Amino acid sequence: KTNKKMTSLIWLCGDSSEMDPLPASYYGKLDKSNPVISSFEKDLKDNIFGLLTYSELNFVLGLTVMSMKLFDIWKKYEPRLPTPYFHERLLQIADFLFASKFHALQGECLCTFHLERERSKRPDPSGLQKLLEILTFLRIMMQAILPHESLCWLLYNGSLHIYNICRFLMSVSHAALEYLLWACVCLETSVPLLMPRFLPWRATLYCAVCECYYDGQAAVQAEVFARRALGKVSELGKLEELSGSPSSAETQRAFKEATIKLAVMVFKRSVYEPRKKPKGLFRPKQKSSLKEGHNIPWPRTLTEQILMELFEGNAAQFLAVLEGLWDSSCRPLHTGMSDEPEIQEVALELISAGISILSGIPLHPSMFFWKNQIPVESAVKFVKLLFRYEQWDAFRSLTDNLMAVLMTDSTCMPICFYMQDIQVDGDMVLDIVLFLWAKCKVVFQRAQARHYDQVHYLGKTENQDKVIIT
């Protein structure tokens, strides 16, 4: 025992010029108290963690230095450690470094994105190019990670980063479809990410792809992709049934919400398409105002019949109405109906259905559809759509009712404060100025040409509440 202690002391002090290093088995059990193993672990900890931080700052040089240090450590300890233990630790360190490096690089991409977004709400060509380069780099990293199931969390994080960047690009009218498609493919290919608990995120990515198609006026492709996504959700549901384990309430809710969101993406096109007629046929002129009969039981129209067949509950039906009316190609204050009579008819039926739903169920202060209640934000969006489609009577009526709810209902106060914190959009301000000028300039020109007193003339203007929007 004394000789072993002396030998250990001499080796640990570094004076091993006259003897070969002794194997770890010489000192007994292969645990933390073994001097060879404890020294090996200390070298790994001191060198690798320090070099990992350094390599994040200088990617190329950091990898070079780290490779040299690791090589020295493996060369020093390989003859002295049992082969199974050495190989196991070698793989563990490799996995750790691989994951840490990609995680650091993803963080760097995310920081660069935030800096670009803070620099300008609408990036210039150089900023746009930088964002596209970040997306390309994230896609390359995810491709390298994809074969390693243990690193699925990095795939998940990568899809989050791609989604956030693409959403920003979509807000400035730039297509980012290919990267969202890649994120969907990654989630479908990684076996650990096929679990039902990741379904809400998959549905969000699927809907983002559909919105990209719709933004690019590719409605057919949007519907095709939405139907494909519904098939994937159905496949996952069948696998869940074959597992034999009872589904939790959370899992059931995830499948239901994913199905509703994707069905809405299908409805967005399919509600219009059967009503369209070939060009050249006689088209009777349709009324551009709502029909009476809100108290008549559903379904009053073909659109309401489709809503009842596809969606269960008023909340899901109202979500479908919103998406059916929404057109991202229209600026906020560009109002009016479509020139096609059939499209006008469907739009009016959707508006009528939305008014009936909104007047019959309570609002909910959250940002999400919950049970059979509608979020306040969605109700506000619907009122804005009434303005866009020039349904003035319904717009004034629902605006007054909605404002009464927001001042009197204490549960909606958090939403009010949230909406007050939103930064003013420059495009919206410009649209408002142009809108007001278009409404007022005719009055000013007439007053100046006929030498009328402007204040007196404005006071006699008919329908003044339609000219001056408060």
N, C-alpha and C positions, 0 to 999 in steps of 0.2 A: 504493500500500500504506500509506503514511504517513497519507493522508487517511482511509482505511478504519479504521485503528487509532484515529485521533483521534475519528472519528464514533462508533465503538463505545464508546470511553471516555466520551464525553459522554453517550451514551444510557444506558449502564449506571449512570452516576452520577446519572441522573435529570434532567439539565438538557436537556430536549427541547422547550422552549417555543417555539424559533424554527425548528424543523424537524419534518417528519412522521417518525414512526418508520420505519426502513428494514426491508424484508422480510428474512426469514432467508436467502433466495437471494442477497442482496447480499454475504453473508460467505462464500460458497463452498458446500462440501458440507454436506448436511443430516445431520450426525453430532453426536457429543457435544461436539466442539470448537467447533461453531457457537455463538456467544454468545447468539443468540436462543433456540435450542433448549435450551441449558444453563440459561438463566435461567428458561425456561418449566418445565422439569422440576424446578428447585429450588423454584419457587413452589408447584407441586403437592405436592411432598414436605413442605415446611415447613407448609403450611396444612392439607392434607387429613388427614395422619396425626395431627396434633395435634387437629384438630376431630373426628376419628373417635372418639378416646378420650373427648373431652368429651361428645359426643353420646350415648355409651353411658350416661353418668350422668344426662343430662337429655334424654330422647328428643325431645320436641317442640321445645324451644329449640335443641337440637343440630342438628336437621334444618334449622331456619330459618337459623341462622348458617352452616351448611355450604352451603346453597343460595345464599346471598348471596355467599360467598367464591368459590364455583365460578363464579357468573355473572360476577363481576369478572375472574377469570382468563381465562375464555373471551372476554369482551369485549375484553380487553387484547391477547390474542395472536392472535385469529382473523384479523385483516387481515394479519398478518406471517408466518403459517405457510402452507405449501402445503395446499390443501384436502384431498387424500387423507390426508396425515399428521395433520392436525388432527382429521378425522372418526374416523380409526382410534384415536387417543389418547382421544378423547371417549368412544367405546364401551368402550374398555378400562377407563377410570376408572369409568364407570358400572357395568360388570360387577363391578369390584372393590368399589366401595362397596355395591352391592346385596348381594353375597355376604357382605361383612364385617358389614354391619348385621344381616342375618338370623342369621349365626353368633353375633354378640354377644347377640342377643335369645334365641336358643336356650340359650346359656350362662346367661343370667339366669333363664330358666325352670327350668333344671336346678338352679341354686343355690337357688331358692325351694323346689323340691321337697325337696331334701336338708334344708333348714332345717325344713320342716314334718314330715318324717319323724323328724328328731332330736327335735323338740319333743314328739311323742307317737307311740307305736307304734300307737295306735288313735285317729285324728283325731276331734275333735269336729265338730259341724255346720259351724262357720266354717272349720275347717281343711279339711274335705271339700269345701266350696264353693270354696275357693282352689285345691285340686288340680284340680277340674273346670274352673275358669277357665283354669288353665295348659294343660290338655289342649285346650280350645277354641282358645286362642291359638296353640298349636302346629299345630293343624289348619288354621287360617286362613293361617298362614305357609307351610305346605307347599302349600296351594292356590295361593298366589301364586308359589311357586317352580316348581311342576309344569311349566309350559310351557317352562322354560329347561333344556335338556338338560345344559348345561355346569355347572349347579348341582345335579346329581343327588346329589352327596355330601352336600348339605344335606338332601335328602329322606331319604337313608339315616340320617343323624344324627337327624333328626326322628323317624323310625320307632323308633330305639333309645330315645329319650327317652319316647315314648308307651308303648312296651312296659314300660319300667322303672316308670313311674308306674302303669300299669294293673295290673301284677303286684302292686304294693303295695296297690292298692285291692282286688284280688281276695283278698289275704291277710286283709283285714278284712271280707270278705263284702259287697263293694259291686261292682255290675256296672259294667264299663267296656267293654262290647262294641262300641259304635259307634265308638270311637276306634281299637280294634284293627282293626276292619274297614276303617277309613279308611287305616291304615298299610299294610294288604295291598293295597288298591286303588292306592296310590301306587307300590308296588314293581312291581305288574303293569302300570302305565301308563307308567312311565319306561323308555324303551328301553335306556339304558345299564345299568339295574339288572336287566335281564332276562338278563344273562350268567350262565352256570352257577356262577361263583364266589360269586354272591350267593344261590344256592339254599338253602344251609343256614339262612341267616337268614330267608328266605321261609318255609321249613318250620317254623321256630320260631314265627313269627307265625301261620301257619295253625293250628298245634296250640294256641296260646294262645286263638284264637277258638273252637276246638272245646271247650276246657276251660271257657270262659265259658258256652257253651251248656249243657254238662253241669252246671255249677254252678247254672244257673238252671232245672234240671229240664226242659230242652228238648232231649232226646236225639235226637229226629227231626231237628231243625235241625242238630244237631252232626254227625250222620252225613251229611246232605245236603251240608253245607259241606266235610266231609272228602273226600267223593267228588268234589266240584267241584275241590278243591285237587289231588287226584290227577290229574284231567284236565289241569290247568294244568302240572303237572310232566311229564306225558306229552307235551303240546304242545311244551314246551321241549326235551324229549329228541329229538323228531322234527326240530325246527329245528337241533339240534346235529348230527344225522346228515346233514341236507341241506347243512350247511356244508362237508362233505368233509374237514375236518381231523380227524386221529385224536384221540380223547379221552384225556386223561391219566388216570393212576390216581386222582388227587385228584378229578377230575370224575366219574369212574365211582362213586367212593365217595360223593360228594355226592348223586348221583341215587339210589343204593341206600338211603342213610340217610333221605333225604326220603320215599321211597316207603314204607319200613318204618314211620316215625313216623306218617304219615297213614293207613296201613292199620290201625295200632293204634287210631286214633281211630274208624275204621269198625267194627272188631272189638268195641270197647267196648260197642256197642249190639247189633250183629248177632248176637253170640254168645248173647244172651238172647232176642231177639225171636221166632225161629222156635219156641221151646219154650213160649211163653206160650199158654194156652188161654182161650177166651172165658169170661167169668164165668157161673156157673150150672152148668157141667159138673162132674161128680163128679171130685174130685181126691184120689187116695190119699195118705195121709200119708207123707212121706218121712223117712228117717233124717237126723239132723242131725250125723252123724259120718262120718269118712272110711271108705271101703271098703278092704279088704285087696287086695293084688295089685300092689304097687309093682314087683315083679320081672317082671311080665308085659310083653312087648314092646308098644310103641305101635302103633296107636292103640287104647287100651282103652275109650275113651268117645267120644261124638259131639264133645265139645269138643276133645279131643286130635286128632281127625280134621280139624276145622276149622283148628286151629293148624298142623298139618302141611301143609295145602293152601295156607294164606295166607303162612306165614313159613318162611324157610329158616334153619336153625341154631337152636341152643338159646338163644342170647342174645336173638334177636329174639322167639322164642316166650315167653321169660320176661318180656320187656317187655310183651308183650300180656297175659300173665296178671296182671301188676301193675295195668295199667290196667283190665282187666276186673273186678277185685275192688275197686278204689278207688272210694269214694263220698265226695265232698267235703262232702256234707250231714251226715255223721255226725261227731260229736265224737270225739276220740281214744279215750276210755275208755267210750264207749257201745257195748256189745257185744251180740251176738246175730245171728241169721239173719233173712232176710226172711220175712214171713208167707206168701208165695206159694210153694207146693211146687216149681214149676218153677224159680223163681229160686234156691231152696235147692239144687236138684240141680245146676244149672250152676255155682254158687259152689263146691260141694264138688268138682266135676270140675276146676275151675280150680285149687283148692288142691292137689288130688292131683297135677295136672300140674306145678305149681310145685315141690312137694317132690321129685318125681322129677328135674326139671331141676337143682335146686339141689344135690342129692346126687351128681350125676354129672359136674359140670364144676367147674374151679377158680374161685376168686374173684380179681378183679383190683383193685389198690389205687386205680385212677383213679376219677373220678366219671362215666365214660362207658362204654357198652358197646363193647368192643373185641374184634373177631374173634369167637371163640366163648367169651369169658369174661364173667363177670357182675361189675359193680362191687360193692364191699362195701356201699355205701350202699343199693343196691337189695335186697341180701339182708336187710339190717336192716329195710327197709320191708316186705318180705314177712313177716318174723317178727312185726312189729307187726300185720299183717293177720290172721295166725293168732290173735293175741290178740283182735282185734276180732270174729272169727267164732267165738270160743270153742272153738277146736280145741286144747284144753289139752295133750294128750299130745304132739302135733306141736310145739306152742309150746315146751314144756320141752326137748324133744329138740334142736330146732334152735337154741334159745338157748344151750344148753350147748356145742354144736358150734361155733357162731359165736364165742362168747367164747373158746374154746380157740384158734381160728384167730387172733383179734385179739391175743392175748397172746404167742403163739409165732411168728407170721409177721412177720418184720421188714419185709416189703414193705408191710404194712398199717399200720405205725406212723404214717406221715403222716396217714392217715385218722383214727386214734385221736386224735391231737393236734388235728386239725381239728374233730372232733366235741366235744372238750373245750372249745373256744373258743366254742361256740354259747351265746348268752344264753338263760337259762331263760324259757320262755314262760308268761305269767301265767295264760292259759286252761288250759294243761296242768297247772299246779300246782293250780288250783281243781278240775279234774276228778279229780286224784289224791286230794285231800283228801276230796271227796264220795264217790269210789269206796271208799276205805278206811273211811269212816264208815258207808256203806251195808252193808259186809261185817261191820263190828264191832259196830254198834249193837244188833243182835238178840242177840248173845252177851252184851253188857253188860246189856241189859234182862232177859234170863232169869236171869243171875247175881244181879242186884239183887232181882228178884221172888222168887226161891227161896232167897235168903240163902246162896247158895253162895259159897265163896271164889273170887274172880275168877281168881286165878292158877291154882288147882287146876282150875277149870272149863275154862280155856283149854287147859290141858295135856292134857285128855281129849277135846278137840274132834276129831272125825273129819275127815280130809282137811284138816289144818291148813295144809298148803302151798298149798291152794287159797284159803284165807281170808286168810292173811297173805302178801302179795306182796312179795318182796324184790327 
